Amino acid sequence: MDRYGMHIDGRPEAGQAGREYETVDPFTGQAWAAVPDGDGADVDRAVAAARAALRGPWGATTPTARADVLRRLADLVERDADALAALETRDNGKLLAETLAQCRGLPHWLRYFAGLAETARGAVIPTAKANVLVYTREEPVGVVGAIVPWNSPLLLLVFKLAPALAAGCTLVVKPSEQTPVTTVELARLATEAGLPDGVFNVVTGAGPEPGTALAAHPDVAMIAFTGSTEIGRLVAHAAAERFARSTLELGGKSAQIVFADADLEAARDGLLAGIFAATGQTCVAGSRLLVHRDVHDELLALLVARADTIRLGDPTAADTEMGPLSSPAQQTRVRGHVERAVEDGARLVAGGHDGGLGGCFWAPTILDGVTPDMRLARDEVFGPVLAVDVFDTDAEAIEKANATPFGLAAGVWTTDIGRAHRTAAALDAGTVWVNTYRMMAPEV
């Protein structure tokens, strides 16, 4: 059993209460690491360290010095990317190929925001009063509380960490109880990179207390949260109670629209990657397929044929194409969604079982005839389940795609460039991909 501490004020720390909990490998079902089970007292210590660092050496650093630290951290992450990926796969069961790609991409994010640290600037603003000088300054908002989920722990942490450090903020991070290890390891690398003590703190915990305490802490100026809509609502309320800022990336029920003129083989590959990569456990998963009636049968046949051949197994094996779900509870959740969809009248055309492997596995699943009134068209599954519906007109496709409270992402597949831009503009989604899916870059 590997043992890890929290990371508070630049040092590994046990929790105030002295408790530990174990993190489990979803593939083997075996506990492999023990971490402190923190509470509100640990959050208080971490926030105090972050506040002291903000008022101390970190608050006095220049943008160039902050950029230098970010670049050194990027170099260290690049050095240790393979080891970090192996830890992440062990923690959450994702394919090693995917965690490797993410970890090897993190240095680019860190270096990009290092560049922004050096280029952020205020403005001199002319006014009607000739003897008055008016100018603005870019300043750190303060201590940032970051609450990070289990599906892509390092990537989603760096989304918050890199811009916060570039701006001169300090952080207290609460990782998911399922995947705490790589967050602690990244904090250790940040200290090695020369980040002053107290700038980047990590509080681990098995229950909701650390996250709740962080969201409500009076000395936390901003909360950055990625996770479920239900918890995000609580976080937003806690921040609003004390007028703290918050950024929330929540659930998704993202539609992929395939028009009759689309390249169907390309669309098939994008659809499969959009819903079955990461075992469907991603907020931007393309979990709804809206396909023109004229090409429905052809595209569905292409999808089912490939879904039935996707290889499930050990996420560290080179020939595995889909790993397990993150936990037995997640498997139970996915099974329930599929069973309810069939009860509602959807037609199961692929998957719908554990692939014969038991454990936390769930086979790639496709359900046809999922109409907008069905629960599967509305509820986020967070698993490898694709809901299929048809449309006859562009307007109907847009109406169905927008019939969700989430509005996170969407995909458009067409060879008509005018239709692509018209549809993308009409979709109520924060990110719209055209003839691709799940492409990410720090520049956007």
Disulfide bonds with the S-S distance in Angstrom:
none
